[in-house]
């Protein structure tokens, strides 16, 4: 295992550095690098998680390939040997980066939920609905929904994304685009959830990002990763309580247990939490793809 906390590539301008990803402008394309940084409650924590960036990249590549007949994606290549020559002196990029198309991104997070958890559970307890969608009364935490629902959110530069209604998406975009994104989101969620269930994994919810490239809607960024999804082992699932997870929730749960006030300075994670998070990320990769992380 190894860690990459931050990259410094002098040959190309840094376009952006998010909580996890470093993005460089290659001219007619972008270089996406998934670091081993981990964030929780909107802050990047001090400890990197070994191999996390590789898991995010490799599991995304699996899903991009799996879903390619449904929706095109932004990947040009993830083969290090095919990267522009100036990048070849940065071997740390191998396995955790990809060259992608420059898409015009939609300013909406496209969230699909099949189970009642997280912010959806919190909203349901308060209002009986999620993102304006009324749900049957009497549902418990982690209950499956009658049908998967589209619960979009606005992207926030800082702080939490904000859940919005489908009607608000229409005002932000337009009617045909909003319907196309909703239909795509639910379609690929159902296909992915079916595949995962065959591997003994429940995908409770996940979020996607879409953009436009050459006039077509394409799937971008990360896809169905343990940073962007809730993965629950099916054999431990029990409705009416929170679930064991193979995703970032494990870190959030630790931070809740120590009663961190969710303000800087961010606490150091104990080594056992770091190692167990890394193990969970590698496990979900192997469970979903059928391969061990190289």
Secondary structure as GFF3:
##gff-version 3
##sequence-region A 1 294
A	DSSP	beta_strand	13	17	.	.	.	ID=ss1
A	DSSP	beta_strand	21	25	.	.	.	ID=ss2
A	DSSP	beta_strand	30	34	.	.	.	ID=ss3
A	DSSP	beta_strand	39	40	.	.	.	ID=ss4
A	DSSP	beta_strand	43	44	.	.	.	ID=ss5
A	DSSP	alpha_helix	52	66	.	.	.	ID=ss6
A	DSSP	beta_strand	75	77	.	.	.	ID=ss7
A	DSSP	three_ten_helix	80	82	.	.	.	ID=ss8
A	DSSP	three_ten_helix	85	89	.	.	.	ID=ss9
A	DSSP	three_ten_helix	91	93	.	.	.	ID=ss10
A	DSSP	beta_strand	97	100	.	.	.	ID=ss11
A	DSSP	beta_strand	104	105	.	.	.	ID=ss12
A	DSSP	beta_strand	108	115	.	.	.	ID=ss13
A	DSSP	alpha_helix	118	127	.	.	.	ID=ss14
A	DSSP	beta_strand	129	130	.	.	.	ID=ss15
A	DSSP	beta_strand	133	134	.	.	.	ID=ss16
A	DSSP	beta_strand	144	150	.	.	.	ID=ss17
A	DSSP	beta_strand	153	154	.	.	.	ID=ss18
A	DSSP	beta_strand	162	163	.	.	.	ID=ss19
A	DSSP	alpha_helix	166	172	.	.	.	ID=ss20
A	DSSP	alpha_helix	175	198	.	.	.	ID=ss21
A	DSSP	beta_strand	201	213	.	.	.	ID=ss22
A	DSSP	beta_strand	216	220	.	.	.	ID=ss23
A	DSSP	beta_strand	229	233	.	.	.	ID=ss24
A	DSSP	three_ten_helix	234	236	.	.	.	ID=ss25
A	DSSP	alpha_helix	249	257	.	.	.	ID=ss26
A	DSSP	alpha_helix	271	289	.	.	.	ID=ss27
###
